[in-house]
Amino acid sequence: MKAAQFLTIDGEFAMKRGSLTKPSIAFETWGKLNSQADNAVLIFTGLSPSAHAASSPEDPSAGWWEDMIGPAKPLDSDRYFIICVNSLGSCFGSTGPASVNPTTGAPYRLSFPVLTVEDIANIATHILDHLDIDQLHTVIGPSMGGMTALSFALNHANRCRRLLSISSAARALPHAIALRSLQREIIRRDPLWLEGNYDPAGHGPEMGMRLARKLGMISYRSGEEWAERFGRERAPDFTEADTPFGIDFEVESYLQTHADRFIGAFDANCYLYLSRAMDLFDGLDHGGSLSASFNDLRLESAMVIGVATDALFPLSQQQELAEALQEKIPEVVFSALDSIQGHDSFLVDMDRFRPAIAAYF
């Protein structure tokens, strides 16, 4: 069974750099909308997750934020109506480069318009209209989703009261842009990428995706965690007689296993588009400085959470975001969590993230 719902938008959806004809958006929900329609919480995801953030009677399989959503959990589905959206440009039900262009009958591939975080935020308003929600209780986003949540709060100021930004920022730093740029080049250098014209049903640029995913996974966690978790342990099947460049260490085996899982689940062109969207987003575009950009915010409160070991969105960026928000809205909570698990802490370090998020709700 699948819990995903789909909304197809009639006519043209205008994007920042182009448009789409009758795009669809996948989303899932938990809980019930109350009679005042004021208990809705919208979650924007990071780059790679689907809308399946948690299990439900319709789909009992565990979601990517299983420990955070449900009865008596920080995002309590007995109190809130929770919506998670699969990003425009993704490959888990929403229209993206792997989707069929209804005008041509062929996959969009690289004819898909340049994707921006603003496009992902803007199309979510159609879901709210569809669900008869005028204003959200809270908009939430981790990683790329935090950028999307911020964009939503900036561009649709009257449609949300609260913002929860997790391990994110108002714009990417050069270090993060450089890493993602290299990931994209690795994919595009794979001979089987074929200028984006690979067969989605075939093998495609698997080597490029595998290497890009490994690089990403290294940046998502901290060196401190790698040392504590793996040390110099040898892979279980290690033997001295193996090829001189085989997988000798447990950390190598871990990267290989998880990269192999990813290439069978995520489309390469979708990855390229979403990765680029993160780099293009800049909250300062709204005013030249964070303070000026936030002049039109109508939030009642906000919470910004980060961890010191995050290499992609350093804690200094979370603090910068929180300080700029404090200048414009009544209540801002900044929470610096002591986790060694780097950028991915919000997915795995539930002992720290659950209490922090529960305190905001």
PyMOL commands that set and color helices and strands:
alter all, ss='L'
color gray80, all
select helices_A, chain A and resi 109-111+117-130+144-155+157-159+174-189+191-196+206-220+223-229+250-263+268-280+283-286+290-296+315-326+342-348+350-360
alter helices_A, ss='H'
color red, helices_A
select strands_A, chain A and resi 5-8+12-15+18-21+24-30+40-44+81-85+138-142+162-166+301-307+331-337
alter strands_A, ss='S'
color yellow, strands_A
deselect
rebuild
show_as cartoon
